Amino acid sequence: MTNSRFPHLTAGLAWGAAALLVSVAVPLPAAAQTSPADARPAVAPSAVDATAGWLRLGHLSPDTKSVDVRVSAVRGGSTLFELDGVGYGDVSTYQELPAGSYTVSMVPAGSSGSDVPVISETVTVDAGTATTVAAYGPTDDLQVRAFDDDLSQPAAGSARIRLIQASTITPEVDVTTAQGDPIAKDAKAGSATGYAEIPAGDWTLDLTGKGVQDSADVSVAAGSVTTLFVLDTSSGGLTILPILDSASVGDVPDGGVDTGGGYLAHAEADGTAPAKQVREAL
């Protein structure tokens, strides 16, 4: 992938202490930090049901074929919504759900409702929160994990990002800007970093793992919150799939890309970098 020249990172990175699962080196200047009391909610209370939360689903297992996903209420067992033909790298948009417990089941694409799930997990949706539930790892060790999504407002002119490491070809990955500024260090498979604030704009990120390295270009808009998913490529390399969590605080969460075929199918068909188009998938 061709690297681009972008402005050097001039503001540091601040990671959420409670959610920090990998180490980083550069603190955010005190003037730019946001305390929990200053953080605005991800969704304007007047815009949505105050008793509801938000859930989105991701398929991050490179050797697991396309699946159909069903989300059912634990109490009563009724199916709330379904996604068909979800492929590797697909991340759905957020779905609003009443606060409660739900079963997320994945079955081979085209299966009947009575087929045994490839994997099934119970997740809890809390009121006023957003959650990403992702299946990751190789098929013979497939796992599901729920990640808490923090859509708090970034500082003026900045964007908030975090990294979810879902590569299966390296146990850990380091991510830096092209100029050498650290984004994440020793990020383990299945882990998520806390969120960092960076100046809005275009960035080239270098990825380094055990015996593998690559780079990816990402663009983040002012006021946005983005998750960067580290994925495998079909050629045995690494790439970053940027998924917009929220375009601006106060709006409903945005979410992901179209399901059906998966990231690799879409990217290789048109020769593009990771998909950036965000639109309704449900």
N, C-alpha and C positions, 0 to 999 in steps of 0.2 A: 504494500500500500504506500502511495506516495505521501510523504510528510509535507505539511504546509507550515509556513512561518507565521506564528501568531505572537501577539504581545506577551512579554514575560509576565509570569504571575507576580503581581505586586501586593496582593492581600493574602494573608495566611489562611489556614484551614482550621475550622473549629468543629470538633466531633462531639456528638451527644454522649455524655459519660455513661449513662445507663445502658445504652445500646451498643457501645463500642466493643467490637469483637476482634479488631485488628489494631496494630499500633501505627500511629502517625507521628510526624516529627515537628510540624510547623504550627504554632498556635495562632489564632486569629487575634489581631490587635484589639485591645479592650474596648476601644471606641466603637467597634463594629459588632461586638457581641450582643446577643439578645437573650435576656433572662426569661425564664418560664412565664413570669408575670406579664411580660411584654408580648409574648407570642399570641398571635391571633388564631382562632379556630380554623380548621381546614375548610369548613363549610359554613356559610352564613346561616345562623339559626332560623331566619325567616324563609330561607330557601328550601329547607328540607324538614322532614319529620324529626323532632328532637329526640325521639326514642329509637331512631334508626342508626345503623352503621353502614359501612361500605366494604365490599369484598370484591377482589379481582383474583383471577387464576392464571397461573403460568405453567407451561410445559417446558422444562429445562433439562430433559434427559435425552441426549443426542442419539442413543441407539434404541429408544422406545418409539415404536411406530405411533401414528396418529391415534388419538383417543377421543371418545365422547365423554364429557364431564357432566356429572349431575350433582346439584347441590340440593339436599333435602333437609327438612327440619327434623331434628332428633325426636322431638315430641310430635307424634302423629305421623311422621314419615312422609309427609307430602313433599313433592318435588317443587322447589321454588323457581329454579331455572336450569337450563341445559345449554351446553355448548357442543356442537358437533364438529368432527374432523379437526381437532386441535393438534397441531404439529409442533415439532421442536422449535423453540424460540417464540411461539405464540404467547402473548400476554393479553388477556381480555381487558376491556374497559371495566370500571367499577360498577357494581350492581348494588343498589340500595336494598338493605334487608332489615327487618325488625331485629332489635337486639336479642340475642339468644344463641343456642348451640345448633350447629349444622354438621351434617355428614357430607364430605366431599368425596365422590367416588369417580374413578376413571376406569372405563372399559374400552376394549379395542373398538376403533371406529366402526360403526355399522352394526354393533352388537345389539341383541335384544335386551329389553329391560331386565330379564331374568338371568343374564350372564354374570358370572362371578367377576367382580372388579379386579383390575390389575393392581390397584391399590386403593385404600379407603382410609380416611382420617376424619376425626371429629375436631371441629374448630369452633371457637367462640367469637361472636361478633358483639362488641360493646357499643353502646350508644355514643354517637359523636366521634367515632374512630374509623380509621381506614386500615385495611389489612390486605396483604398480598399472600396468597397461599400458592406455593410452588412445589412441583414434583421435580426432583433433581437426582443426579447420580446415574450410574449404568443400570440397565434393566434388571440385572441379577442382584442389585442392591439398591433398588428404587426407594426413595424416601420422600416424605412430604413434610414441609415446614411452613409455619405461618410467621410472617414478618410484620411487625408493627410499622405502619407508615406515618411519619411525622410531616405534616404538610404546613408547618408554621411558616410565617412570612419571612422571606429574606430581607436583608437591608436594601435600601434604594440602590438600583443599578447592579444588583447582585442576583445570583441564582443559587439554589441549594441543590446539592447532589449527594448521593450515596452510592455505594458499590455493593452488589450481590454477586458473590463468586460462585459460579455454577459450572466451571470447567471440570471435565473428568480426566483430562490428559496431564494435569499437573496438580499436586496436592495443595500448593500455595502459589500465589501470584503477587507480584509487586506492580503497582501502577504509578507512573510518574508523568508529568508533562514532558513535552519534547525538550524543554529547557532544564529538566532534571528536578523539578519541584515534586515532592512526594504527595501522592493522593492516597495510596494505601500500601502497607508493607506486610508481607506474610499473610495475606488474606486467604483463609482456609476455605476449601470447598464446602458449600452449604452455609457460609457465614455472611453476615451483612455488616458493613461499617455503620457508624453513626453518620449523620448528615454534616456536610461542610458547606460553607458559603464561598463562592468564587465569583470573580467579576464575570458578568454576562458576556457572551461572545463565542468565538470559535476556538476550539482547542484540539491539539493533537496529543493523544495519550499513548505512552509506550507501556506495553505489557510484557513482563518477564516472569517466566516460571521455570520449573525444572526441565532443562533441555529444550525449551521453546520460548520464543519471543515474537512479538508482533506489535503493530500500532493501529490505532483507530482514530478517526476524526469525529468529534462531537461538537454540537452547537447548542448552547443553552441561552434562553431569553431571560431578560430581566424580570424578576418577580416569579419565575417558574421554579418548580421542584421536580427533579428528575432522578430516576433510578437507572444506574448503569449496570447492565447484566453482562458479566464475563462469560462468553460462550465458546464452544469449540467450533472450528470450521471443518468442512468436509475434507480439506487437505491436511488436517492435523495441526492447524495453528490455532491462535486465539483471536478473538475479536470482542468488541463491546457493542451491545445493543442498547441504545438509549431509549428509555420509555418515559414519556411525560406523565408525571403523577398529578400535577396541578399546574395549569397555565397561570393562574393568579389566585392569591388567597381571597376567600370570600365567595368563590365560585364552587360549584360541585366538582369533585375530583374528576380528572380526565381519564387516565388509564392507559390502554395499550393499543395494539394494532389488530388488523383483521385476523381472525382465526381461519384455519383451512389451509393446509399445506406446510405451514411452519416457516420459520425465519429462513432456513437454508434454501427452501424451495423458492421463496420470493426473491432472495438476494441473488441467487445464482441465475435465475431466469432473466433478470434485467441487468446483471453485472454491477449492481449498486452496492454501496456500503449499507450498514444496518438501517432497517426501515425507520423513517422519522415521521411518516404520516400518521396522524392520530384521528380516528373517527369511530363511530359507534360500532361495536362488534357484537352486541347482544341482540 
